[in-house]
Amino acid sequence: MNKISVITVCYNDAENLRKTLASMASQTARRDIEHIVIDGGSKDETKILLEGNKEIDKWISEADKGLYDAMNKGIAMASGEYLWFMNAGDVFYSDNTVESLIEELNQSDIVYGAAVLVDDQGRDQGLYHKTLPEKLTWKNFIKGMVVCHQALIVKRSMVEVYSLDFKIASDIDWAIRNCKKTNKIHNSNIILCKFQTGGLSKKRQRLALQERFKILKNHFGLIDTILAHISIVFQYFLVKLGFKKTRN
């Protein structure tokens, strides 16, 4: 059994998929990785790229019901001990990222770390969060997605499937439900990946905010969710007005 199943979801994005495939091939612990690509039936060169790449362990190219349906297909196909989602355009932080995690995974149900934001040219845009929770629990997510989705690795035997009730923000619901199931959550204290900006939530921000509020209300209750959002807005304006430095 491979130690980690890395699941890459894509659609009409052959150029960015090449970046992820190259990063996968460069890993010093490539033998410990099962790479699965779920393509939504792309019309560009994606399928040709998949057919011609012997490094990919499993792939499908077919219509789906959206991003999270595709991710659920990846979960169903995976056989690795742990699952890690790295979508087209996302890459590992270094060539030995997976190798550096192997021992830590043995002690945990969930491992998390930092992520660096990059633009579509691969230029560094800074950390996704300048500070991470030292000891992550599901309650940390009242502040939003406090750990980048691509920097959250979950044991397959306990993993939750993604809810299809949400089109954009189902990742935070997924993260909360997984973290609720265990206390064995380990901070790797390393940068795990480079996360390409400009995803669905950025393009459809209003819907993302609406979905996130509903998800947090479901998990934390209405009052706590409202109070948390008031605090976030207040901190935002303090930073904008120069009274406080950005922390995350």
C-alpha positions in Angstrom: 0.0 0.0 0.0 1.2 3.5 -0.8 1.6 5.8 2.1 -0.2 8.8 0.5 -2.8 9.0 -2.3 -2.5 12.5 -3.9 -5.7 13.4 -5.6 -5.6 16.0 -8.4 -8.9 17.4 -9.7 -8.9 19.3 -13.0 -11.0 20.5 -15.9 -9.8 22.2 -19.1 -6.5 23.1 -17.4 -3.8 21.1 -19.1 -1.2 23.9 -18.6 -1.5 23.9 -14.9 -1.9 20.1 -14.7 1.6 19.9 -16.2 3.0 21.9 -13.3 1.5 19.5 -10.8 2.6 16.4 -12.7 6.2 17.7 -12.8 6.2 18.4 -9.1 4.9 14.9 -8.5 7.6 13.3 -10.6 10.3 15.2 -8.7 9.4 13.9 -5.3 12.3 11.9 -3.7 9.6 9.6 -2.1 7.6 9.1 -5.3 7.4 5.4 -4.5 5.3 6.2 -1.5 2.7 8.2 -3.5 -0.3 7.0 -5.4 -1.2 9.8 -7.8 -4.9 10.0 -8.9 -6.1 12.5 -11.4 -9.9 13.2 -11.7 -10.7 15.1 -14.9 -14.2 16.4 -15.5 -14.2 15.5 -19.2 -12.0 18.3 -20.4 -12.1 19.5 -24.0 -8.5 20.8 -24.1 -5.3 18.7 -24.2 -5.9 17.2 -20.7 -6.9 13.7 -21.8 -4.0 13.5 -24.2 -1.7 14.5 -21.3 -3.2 11.8 -19.1 -3.0 9.1 -21.6 0.7 9.9 -22.3 1.9 10.1 -18.7 3.0 6.8 -17.2 3.7 8.4 -13.8 0.0 8.7 -13.1 -1.2 5.7 -11.2 -5.0 6.1 -11.8 -7.1 8.5 -13.7 -10.6 9.1 -15.2 -11.9 11.6 -17.6 -15.7 12.0 -17.4 -18.4 14.5 -16.7 -19.1 15.2 -13.0 -21.4 17.2 -10.8 -18.8 19.8 -9.9 -15.5 20.1 -7.9 -16.6 18.2 -4.8 -18.2 15.4 -6.7 -14.8 15.0 -8.5 -13.0 14.9 -5.2 -15.4 12.3 -3.9 -14.6 10.2 -6.9 -10.9 10.5 -6.0 -11.6 9.4 -2.4 -13.4 6.3 -3.8 -10.5 5.4 -6.1 -7.7 5.9 -3.5 -5.9 3.1 -1.8 -3.2 5.0 0.1 -3.1 5.2 3.9 -3.5 9.0 3.7 -5.2 11.4 1.3 -3.8 14.7 0.1 -5.7 17.0 -2.4 -3.4 18.9 -4.8 -5.3 20.4 -7.7 -4.0 21.4 -11.1 -1.5 24.2 -10.6 -0.7 23.3 -7.0 2.8 21.9 -6.3 4.8 20.5 -3.4 6.9 23.0 -1.7 10.2 21.1 -2.2 11.3 17.8 -3.8 11.5 16.1 -0.4 8.2 17.3 1.0 6.6 13.9 1.1 9.8 12.2 2.4 9.9 14.6 5.3 6.3 13.7 6.3 6.5 9.9 6.3 7.4 9.4 9.9 5.0 12.1 11.2 2.1 10.5 9.4 2.6 7.3 11.4 1.5 9.1 14.6 -1.5 11.0 13.4 -5.0 10.9 11.8 -4.5 14.3 10.3 -1.3 16.3 9.5 -1.3 19.9 8.5 1.2 22.6 7.7 1.7 25.9 5.9 1.2 26.8 2.3 2.7 29.5 0.1 0.5 31.4 -2.4 1.8 31.7 -5.9 0.4 33.4 -9.0 -0.1 31.6 -12.3 3.5 32.3 -13.2 4.7 30.6 -10.0 5.8 33.9 -8.3 5.7 33.8 -4.5 2.8 35.9 -3.0 3.6 35.0 0.6 2.2 32.5 3.1 -1.5 31.5 2.9 -1.5 32.2 6.6 1.3 33.9 8.4 0.4 32.0 11.6 -1.2 28.6 11.9 -3.0 27.2 14.9 -0.3 25.5 17.0 -2.7 22.7 17.9 -5.5 22.5 15.4 -9.0 21.5 16.5 -12.3 21.8 14.7 -13.2 24.8 16.8 -10.4 26.8 15.1 -12.5 26.9 11.9 -14.9 29.4 13.5 -12.4 31.9 12.1 -12.6 30.5 8.6 -10.3 28.2 6.6 -7.4 28.6 9.1 -5.4 25.9 7.3 -5.1 25.7 3.5 -7.1 22.8 2.0 -4.0 21.7 0.1 -2.0 21.6 3.4 -4.4 19.2 5.2 -3.7 15.5 5.0 -6.3 13.0 6.3 -6.1 9.3 7.1 -8.2 7.4 4.5 -9.8 5.1 7.1 -11.6 8.0 8.8 -12.0 10.5 5.9 -15.3 12.2 5.3 -16.7 12.7 1.8 -17.4 16.2 0.6 -21.0 17.5 0.9 -22.5 18.3 -2.5 -24.9 20.8 -0.9 -22.2 23.5 -1.3 -20.6 24.5 -4.6 -17.6 26.5 -3.4 -17.1 26.3 0.4 -17.5 22.6 1.0 -13.8 22.3 1.9 -14.3 24.1 5.2 -17.2 21.8 6.1 -15.1 18.8 5.1 -12.2 20.0 7.3 -14.4 20.6 10.3 -16.1 17.2 10.0 -12.8 15.4 9.8 -11.3 17.3 12.7 -14.3 16.6 14.8 -13.6 12.8 14.6 -10.1 12.8 16.1 -7.7 14.4 18.6 -4.7 12.9 16.8 -4.0 16.0 14.7 -0.4 16.9 14.1 1.3 20.2 13.1 4.1 19.3 10.8 5.6 22.8 11.3 6.8 22.9 7.7 5.6 24.4 4.4 3.9 21.7 2.5 2.8 23.2 -0.8 2.5 26.1 -3.2 -1.1 26.9 -3.7 -2.1 28.8 -6.9 -4.4 31.7 -6.4 -7.5 32.4 -8.3 -9.7 29.4 -7.5 -13.5 29.2 -7.5 -14.0 31.0 -4.2 -12.0 34.0 -5.5 -14.0 34.2 -8.7 -17.4 33.8 -6.9 -16.7 35.4 -3.6 -20.3 36.4 -2.7 -21.5 32.8 -3.0 -18.4 31.5 -1.1 -19.2 33.9 1.8 -22.8 32.9 1.9 -22.0 29.2 1.9 -19.3 29.6 4.6 -21.7 31.5 6.9 -24.2 28.7 6.5 -21.6 26.0 7.2 -20.3 27.7 10.3 -23.8 28.3 11.6 -24.5 24.6 11.2 -21.4 23.7 13.2 -21.1 26.5 15.7 -24.6 28.0 16.0 -26.0 31.3 14.8 -24.8 33.6 17.7 -21.2 32.4 17.7 -21.0 32.6 14.0 -22.3 36.2 13.9 -19.9 37.2 16.7 -17.0 35.6 14.9 -17.8 37.4 11.7 -18.1 40.7 13.5 -14.6 40.1 15.0 -13.1 39.2 11.6 -14.6 42.4 10.0 -13.3 44.5 13.0 -9.8 43.1 12.7 -9.9 43.7 8.9 -10.6 47.4 9.3 -7.9 47.7 12.0 -5.4 46.4 9.5 -6.7 48.6 6.7 -6.5 51.7 8.9 -3.0 50.9 10.0 -3.7 50.2 13.7 -2.7 46.5 13.5 -0.4 44.4 11.4 -1.7 41.5 9.3 -1.3 38.1 11.1 -3.0 35.8 8.7 
